[in-house]
Amino acid sequence: GARAQKSLFGWGKQLEPRPLGPLEALALGGFDEEQVWQQLELRNKPLLRYVQTSSRRLRPALEKEDSEDAASTGTGDDEEGEEQSGE
């Protein structure tokens, strides 16, 4: 339970590209479950914003890569047409 949460929180902090939230570590001593969850929420809200922003930035690059791959392999609209004619 609590030790696993603390370990995962610490591991996540090490992997952050930049500080996400005000806490350096998850404090368990003397805190009830609700207080521990509140600490997790302090980190999750900035983390969620970071993931959403990163996803929006990444999506155009992925779409461009997909269209370039389709053009170089000759796939794309032709495959869609084949799928539709098979219906």
C-alpha positions in Angstrom: 0.0 0.0 0.0 1.6 3.1 1.3 5.2 2.1 0.8 4.4 1.2 -2.9 2.8 4.6 -3.4 5.8 6.3 -1.9 8.2 4.3 -4.1 6.2 5.0 -7.2 6.0 8.7 -6.4 9.7 8.9 -5.9 10.4 7.0 -9.1 8.1 9.3 -11.0 9.9 12.4 -9.6 13.2 11.0 -10.9 11.7 10.7 -14.4 10.1 14.2 -14.5 11.3 16.3 -17.4 10.8 19.3 -15.1 9.3 19.8 -11.7 5.6 18.8 -11.7 4.0 19.9 -8.5 5.3 21.4 -5.3 6.2 18.1 -3.5 9.7 16.5 -3.6 8.5 13.4 -1.9 5.3 11.8 -0.7 4.9 12.2 3.1 3.2 9.3 4.8 4.0 9.7 8.5 1.1 11.1 10.5 -1.2 11.5 7.4 -4.5 9.8 6.9 -5.5 8.3 3.5 -7.3 11.5 2.4 -4.2 13.6 3.1 -2.0 11.2 1.1 -4.5 11.4 -1.8 -4.4 15.2 -1.6 -0.6 15.0 -2.0 -1.0 12.8 -5.0 -3.5 15.2 -6.5 -1.0 18.0 -6.1 1.3 16.2 -8.5 -1.3 14.6 -10.8 -2.9 17.9 -11.9 0.4 19.4 -13.2 1.4 16.0 -14.6 -1.9 15.7 -16.5 -1.5 19.3 -17.9 2.1 18.4 -19.0 0.9 15.2 -20.8 -2.0 16.9 -22.5 0.3 19.8 -23.7 2.9 17.3 -24.9 0.4 15.2 -26.7 -1.0 18.2 -28.6 2.5 19.2 -29.7 3.4 15.7 -30.7 0.2 14.9 -32.7 1.0 17.0 -35.8 4.5 15.5 -36.0 3.1 12.0 -35.8 0.4 12.7 -38.4 3.1 14.1 -40.7 5.2 11.1 -40.2 2.3 8.8 -40.9 1.5 10.6 -44.1 5.1 10.5 -45.2 5.3 6.8 -44.5 2.1 6.2 -46.5 3.5 8.2 -49.4 6.8 6.4 -49.4 5.3 2.9 -49.2 2.5 3.6 -51.6 -0.2 3.0 -49.0 -2.9 5.4 -47.9 -6.0 6.1 -49.9 -5.5 2.9 -52.0 -5.7 0.8 -48.8 -8.8 2.6 -47.6 -10.5 2.0 -51.0 -9.7 -1.8 -50.8 -11.1 -2.0 -47.3 -14.3 -0.3 -48.4 -14.8 -2.4 -51.5 -14.5 -5.6 -49.3 -17.5 -4.6 -47.3 
